[in-house]
Amino acid sequence: MATTNTGGGRGAVSPCCGHGPAGLMEPDLPGKQVYELDPLSDMRWETFVNSHPKSSVFHSRPWLKALKTTYGYTPVVFTTCSNENALINGLVFCRVDSWLTGSRLVSVPFADHCELLSNSSAELDRLVVHTRQRGVGMGKSIEIRPLSYQPAGKEGFSTSASYRTHCLALDGSKHELFKRLHKTSFQQKIRKAEREELKCEEGNSERMLAKFYMLLLRTRRRHCLPPQPLSWFRALITAFGDDLKIRVASKGDVPIASIITLSHKRSMVYKYGCSDARFHCLGGMALLLWKAVQEAADYGMDELDMGRSDCDNLGLISFKERFGAVGRPLTYWTYPDNKNGVLHIGDKSLTRSLARVTPDFALRMVGTLLYRHIG
């Protein structure tokens, strides 16, 4: 049985070596212990994430804290570093226990991507093997969402989903960045939005959240999907503070488009966007994204992460690429292969009929009940 060491005031750290849970052997871990730590209480995790070149907002304590507050997911980090040493590697997961989708270790829920953080490929393989065996011992499947790590063929993982992820490099002046925008899809729409005198606001107040969420309800219904629970956005605001911005474009007093961005290190993340289809011709979304780019450039950020897209959503992919973002493949991996047991929120057959006829309050309730099972 693993013992628990709470020395150093950094939270519980459990060393696991030799025999894993349920008597599992770990022959791939010779002479190396793997420890578990709580990233919400162990201050080393925040220091490590802030310094690692491949970390993202989805590794951060605010993201993990919002997940725990809203959905009750318990985060855990697997590392080869003992309690007395600074972290040089770490794989962060959340424990998701659901009667609908099963018990899983997910790295991490609702993240577009989540790199496995290690500077050594051998060390990384060791941690992946340990996590896989740890998950099996706990009766859980494993899901990872790395940008670069490819476990196929050596660790028993299989593909569970494939996407495109896009990133816009902010490596020029504002004038140069504007010139890279597609002329008709963005440049002309931004100029039209300015001629229409659209009003743009930003902040993270309850008033701003109410405007965003009204537009989110309309957008999710249009896409035949339930909305994320309002409590999720409130938890994000509480956790991120001023690093989260809600941006709203309005025609007169009518909100017509809104986005949420998160800032982490030298990256701004465009995480959520919604709009009123009746006003698409006014260019509100294009204007909000352009204002986000200008602000990111003013703060000296390196990139605007525009997130993932379904591979068959050619319209969204084209939208991002016309904004100047560069796409790359993104693969999610699971162990064991449990694709038949995974519930995808994008499966419109589950929600199409409900979304068309369900009142707003009921559709919100569906989202509140459903999202905690998805992760």
N, C-alpha and C positions, 0 to 999 in steps of 0.2 A: 504494500500500500504506500502511496506517496505521502510524505509528511509535509507539513506546512511550516514555513519559516516567515515570521513577521518582523524579523529584526530590521533595524535601520529606519523604522518608521515609514516605509514606502509601500505598505500594503502587503497582502498575502502573496507569497511566491512559492509555488509548489514544484520541487524538482522531481522529474519523472525519468527513470532510466531503468535499463535491464528489462524487467517484466513490466509491461504496461497494464492498463486496466483489463480485467477478466483474464489475466494470465497471458496476455499477448507478448510475444517475444519481439524485441527490437534489434535485430542483428545489424541494422544499418546505422546504429548509433554507438559504435565502439568508443569507449573512453570519453564520451561527451554526454553530459546531462542536458536535458531540455527542461526549462523552467516555465511556469505559468505565472503571469502577473496581471493585475487589474489596471488597465490603462487610465481609469478614472481617478485612481488614488495614488498610483506610482508616478511621481513627478518626472522620472527618467523618460517616460514615454513622450511627454510633450517636448522635452529637450531633444530627444532623438528625432521625432517627426519634423521639428523645425529645422534641423540641420541636415537631414537626409535629402539628397538631390532628387530622388524619385518619389518622395512622399507627396500626398495630395490632401485636399480638404477632407476627403473621405477617411483618412487616417486620423484626423484631428480629434481631440477630446470634445470640442463642441458638437461635432457630428455624432460621435458615440453617445454623448450625454443626451442629445435630443432623441436618439433611438431608444435609449433606456427609459427616458421620461414618458414617451408617447406609447411605445409598444412593449415595454418591459424586457427588451432584449438585453442579456447580460454580456458585456464585452470581455474578451480574454486575449492576451498576447502570449504566443509561444516564442521563446528565445533561448539561445544557448548561453546567455549571460546570467550569472548568479546575482543575488541581491546586492552583493558588495561591489559589483562592477558597473561601469557605464554601459549602456546598450550599444551594441554594434550591429544588431539584427533584430528582427521581430516580425511575426506574422499575426495580424490582428483579425479576430473573428468575433461574431456575435452568436450566442446560442439562441436558436429559434425553435420553440416547442409548439407544435400545432397538430391538432387532431385532423386538420384538413390536408396539410402538405407534409406532415411528418416532422420528425426531430432532425434538425440540421445545424451544422456549423457553417456560417455564411461570412465570407470576407468581401465586403460587408453589406448588410441590407440597404437597399435603395441607392447604393453607390453606382455610378456609371462604370467605374473601374476602380481597382484597388490593387496596386502593385504589392508584391511580396518583397519586403525590404531586407536585403542582404547584399553585401558587396562580394560575397564568395559563392560561386555556383555550387560547390560541394556542401557548404553550410546550408544553403537554401534547399538543396535536395534532402538533406538530413532533416530539416525542419518540416518539409512537406510530408516525408515518410512518417515522422512522428505524429503530425496532425492527423494524417489519414488513419493511423492505427489508434490514436486516441479517440477519434470520432467513432470508429467501429466499436471500440470498447465501451463507449458511452451509448451505443445504440443509435448513433446519428450518422447521417450522410454528410459529405463535405462539398461545399461549393466555393470556388475561387474565381476572381474576376481580374486577372493580371493583364497588363498591357503588353508585356514582353515574354513572360515565363511560359514555356510550352511543356507541360508535363506528359503529353501523349506519348505512349510507347515505352515509358520507363517507370511511371508511378501508378499505373492502373486507372488514371482519370480518363473520362470521355467527354466529348463536347456536349454541353447542354443547351447553348444558345450562341448565335453569331450576330454581330452588329457591326456598324461603322461608327467610329468616334472621330470628332473633328476638333481642331484647334487652330486658332488664328494667332499667328506670330505678330507681335507689336514692335516690329523691328524697323520702324521708320517714323518720319514726322506725321502729324495728323493729315497734312495735305497729301502725302504719299499714301497713307492708309485709305483716305477717301478715294483716291484715284484707282485703287485696286478693287473697289466695290463694283459689282456689275452695274452697268450704266442704267439700264431700264428697271432692273429688279430692286436696286437700292439707291443709286445716286438721284434718279428722278423722283423716287418716292420720298426720299428725305427732303428734297427741295419742295415737293408738293406739301408735305406735312408742315414745313415752315411757312409756306404761303397760306395754308389753311389756319395758321396761328394756333396750332395745337398746343395746349398747355401741358407741360411736363412737371411732375412732382416726384420727389424721392424721400425716403425715410423708412422707418419700420414701426410706426405707430399703429394702434388698433384701427384708426380711421383708414390708414393706407392699406392695412391688411383686409379690411372689409371691402374696399374697392377691388383689390386683387382677387379676393375669393369669389365675389360676384361674377367676375369675368371667367374665373377658373371653372365655376359651375357650368356656365354656358359652353365653354370650350370642351369640357369633358363630355357633356351631353352630346355635343356635335360629333365627337369622336366615338360615341357609344361606349363610354367608360365612366365609372363612378369617380368622384373627386377624392383626393387624399383628405383625411380628416383635418378640420380646422386646428385641432390640438397639435398636429404635427408642425404646422407653420408657426404656431405660438411657441412651441418648444425650440424651434430653430432660432427664432428671434431672441428668446431668452438666452440660449447658449452662445450665439454668435455676436449678439450686441450690434455694434456699429459696423461689423464686418459683413452684415447682411443688409442689403438694400432692396426695398420694393420700389420699383419705378412705374409710374402710371402716366399714360398720355390720355388727355381728355379733349373732346370737342365741346367747347363751352363748359357746361357742368356735367357732361356725360362721359364717364370713363369708357375708353374704346380699346385700350391695349395695356398690358402690364407684364413686367418680367421681374423675377427675383434673381439677384446675383449674390454670390458668396466670394469673399476675398480671403486668400490664404497664401502667405509668403509672397511670391512674385507672380501669382496667378489670380485672375478673376474668373469665376465659374458662372456661366449662364445656366442656371439649374431649372427654372420653371418659366414658362411663358404662356400667355392666354390673351384672348381678344374677342371682340364682338364682330362677328362676320359681316354685319351690316355696314361697318365702317372700314373694311379692309382697304378700300380704294384711297383712303386718306393717308396711308403710310405710317400709322402710329407705331407699329412694331419695328419697322426699319429705323424710325427716329430714335426709339428707346435703345436699340442695340448700338446705334452710332454714338449716342451719348454715353453709354457704358464703355465703349472703346475709348472715347476721348478721356473719360475719367481715369481709366486704367493706364492710359499713356501718361497722363499728368502725374500719376503716382509712381511712374517708372516701372510698371509691371511688364513682364516679358510676354504674356500670352492671355488670350481669352479662350478658356476651355468651353466649347459649345456642346459637349456631352455626346451621348450615344444616339443612334438612330437605327431602327429596324432596317435590315438590308433591303427589304421590299418597299420601304417608304421612300420612293425615289423623289417625291416632291420635297420632303424635308431635307434629304441629302443635297438636292440641288439648291435649296434655299441657303444652306450653310456654306456650300462651296461658292455660290455667287456672292456671298459676303466676304469671301477670301480665305475661308478656313480650309485646311488641308485634312483629308480623311485618311484613316488607317483602319485595318481590320481589328476587331475586338472579339475575343472568344471567351465564353464562360465555360468552366470545367467542373465536372462533378465526379465524386467517387462515393459509392459505386454508381453505375449508370442508373439514374432514377428519373429519366425524362418523363416517363409515363405518370410519375407521381407529383410532378411539379405543376403548380398552378400559375399560369402566366396572365397577368392583368391585361395584356394585349390581346387575349383570346376573345374577340368580340362576340363569338357565339354564346358566351356566358352572360353577356351584358347588353347586347343590342336591343332586345325587346324591352328590358327594364329601363334602359336609358331614354327610350323614346316616350314612355308613358308615365314614368314615375315622377311624382312631385319632388321639388328640390329637397325638402326635409327628409323624404324617404331615400332619395338617391345619396344624400350625405350619410345617412345611417348605413346604407349598403357599403359605402367606402370605409366608414369607421370600423365595421365588422370584418371586412374582407382584407384590408391591407396588412393587418398584423399577422395574417397567415402567409403572406407572400414573401416578404423579406428580401 
